[in-house]
Amino acid sequence: MAEIVVTGDNFESEVLQAKGTVLLDFWASWCGPCRMLTPIVDEVAEAHPELKVGKVNVDEQPELAQKFDVMSIPTLVVFKDGVQKNTSIGLISKEEVESLIG
């Protein structure tokens, strides 16, 4: 499944109303660890076609970052059927991302 740019405007429809698992990646273009995490998230998304991946640029969507208390990036937040289930802060391995989406 292709990744989706998540904004304040489409957050409810793309994340809260989504059926199944949504992985939100809070990132910024200037963040080195974020750039290192992107290919890992891409690999996990490719291996799990049922997974929806949303990218939230914290510089462009500060209100969404604030809503989820994102103080450090990268931060991954997992939703299942619109309910927040897991959160991870910092660069993690593919195995850790997979256990996060569980």
N, C-alpha and C positions, 0 to 999 in steps of 0.2 A: 504494500500500500504506500502511496506517495505521502511524503510528509506535508503537513498543513501549517501555514503561518497562522498562529493563533493571536487574535487581538481582543481587545475589550468588546468589540462589536460582534465577533463570532464565537466567543468563549462559551456562551450558554449552549448554542446549537451544536458546536463541534465537540465539546467536552462533557458538559453536564447532561445533555440529552442523548449522548452517544450510548449505544448498546455495546457491551464488551469492554475491552481494555484500551485505555488511552494513556500513552506515555508523553508527558509534557517535558520538554527540554528548555529550561530557562538559560539563556546564553547571551553573549555580546560579541561583536566582531573583533574587539580588541583583546579578548580573553584567550590566552594561550591554552589553558586546560580545556576550555570549551571547544577549541578547534581540534584538540586531541580526542575529545569524546565523540565528536560528530561521526567519524567513520565507525566507531564502535556501535553507536545507536543505529546507524544505517545497516550494519551487519545484522543486528538483532531484529530490526524491522524486516529485513529480507528473509530471515529465517522464520519469522512469525507473521505470515501474511494477514492474519486476523487482527494484528495489532495496529492501532492508529497512532501515528506519531505527530505531535504538535510541537512546533518551535515557537518560543516566546522570546523575542529580542527585548531584553530588559531596558535598553536605552529608548526603544520606541514604545514600550508598554509598561511604564513604571507603576501604573496603578495595579496591573495584574501581579507584578513582582511583589508589591506591597501587600496585596491581598493574601499571598501565600508566604509572607514573612521571608522572602528570598533576600538574604543578606550577603550571601556568597554565591558565586557561580563557578562552574556549572551546578545547577540544581535540577534533579529529575523528580517529577511528581507523577505517581501512578494513580489513575482513576479506574474503577470498575463499575460499569453501569451508572456513571455520574457521581460516584462516591469516592472521595479521596482515600486511598488505601496505604500507600507507601511514599516515602520521600528519601532521597539520597543527595548529599551535598559533596561536591568535589569530583575529581576524576576517578572513575571506577572501571573495573575490567568488564569484558563482555559477559563473563560468568555472573558477576555481581548484578549487571543490568538484567540478565535473564532471571535471576532469583528475585529481583525486585518486582518484575512483572508477574512472576510466579503463576 
